Amino acid sequence: MRLVLIGNGVAEVDISRSKPGRGAYLCPKKSCWELALRKNRLDYALRTKLHDDNRQVLFEYSHDLLEES
């Protein structure tokens, strides 16, 4: 799944995978998202510092993803 930086410290899921801007890819598993958000790996990949409210939105999005089997 692609995430794209749309502003200073704001990232969103790019479902179409065609939005302009710096992007990062994450596997569609909940554990990947939680690790990337908790360890600031997404911040590193996007070369920014995500805002806390944006990080919370991405955490909530990850709750709908599948768990690893």
Contacts in CASP RR format, 6 or more apart in sequence:
PFRMAT RR
TARGET T0000
AUTHOR 0000-0000-0000
METHOD contacts of the structure
MODEL  1
MRLVLIGNGVAEVDISRSKPGRGAYLCPKKSCWELALRKNRLDYALRTKL
HDDNRQVLFEYSHDLLEES
1 13 0 8 1.000
1 25 0 8 1.000
1 26 0 8 1.000
1 27 0 8 1.000
1 28 0 8 1.000
2 13 0 8 1.000
2 14 0 8 1.000
2 17 0 8 1.000
2 23 0 8 1.000
2 24 0 8 1.000
2 25 0 8 1.000
3 11 0 8 1.000
3 12 0 8 1.000
3 13 0 8 1.000
3 14 0 8 1.000
3 23 0 8 1.000
3 24 0 8 1.000
3 25 0 8 1.000
3 26 0 8 1.000
3 42 0 8 1.000
3 46 0 8 1.000
3 58 0 8 1.000
4 11 0 8 1.000
4 12 0 8 1.000
4 14 0 8 1.000
4 19 0 8 1.000
4 20 0 8 1.000
4 21 0 8 1.000
4 22 0 8 1.000
4 23 0 8 1.000
5 11 0 8 1.000
5 21 0 8 1.000
5 22 0 8 1.000
5 23 0 8 1.000
5 46 0 8 1.000
5 47 0 8 1.000
5 48 0 8 1.000
6 12 0 8 1.000
6 19 0 8 1.000
6 21 0 8 1.000
8 48 0 8 1.000
9 46 0 8 1.000
9 48 0 8 1.000
9 49 0 8 1.000
9 50 0 8 1.000
9 51 0 8 1.000
9 54 0 8 1.000
10 50 0 8 1.000
10 51 0 8 1.000
10 54 0 8 1.000
11 24 0 8 1.000
11 42 0 8 1.000
11 46 0 8 1.000
11 48 0 8 1.000
11 50 0 8 1.000
11 54 0 8 1.000
11 58 0 8 1.000
13 58 0 8 1.000
13 61 0 8 1.000
14 23 0 8 1.000
22 46 0 8 1.000
22 47 0 8 1.000
22 48 0 8 1.000
23 45 0 8 1.000
23 46 0 8 1.000
24 42 0 8 1.000
24 45 0 8 1.000
24 46 0 8 1.000
26 32 0 8 1.000
26 33 0 8 1.000
26 36 0 8 1.000
26 42 0 8 1.000
28 65 0 8 1.000
28 66 0 8 1.000
29 65 0 8 1.000
29 66 0 8 1.000
29 67 0 8 1.000
29 68 0 8 1.000
30 62 0 8 1.000
30 63 0 8 1.000
30 65 0 8 1.000
30 66 0 8 1.000
30 67 0 8 1.000
30 68 0 8 1.000
31 67 0 8 1.000
31 68 0 8 1.000
33 58 0 8 1.000
33 59 0 8 1.000
33 61 0 8 1.000
33 62 0 8 1.000
33 65 0 8 1.000
34 59 0 8 1.000
34 62 0 8 1.000
35 41 0 8 1.000
36 42 0 8 1.000
36 45 0 8 1.000
37 50 0 8 1.000
37 55 0 8 1.000
37 58 0 8 1.000
37 59 0 8 1.000
37 62 0 8 1.000
42 50 0 8 1.000
42 58 0 8 1.000
43 49 0 8 1.000
43 50 0 8 1.000
50 58 0 8 1.000
END
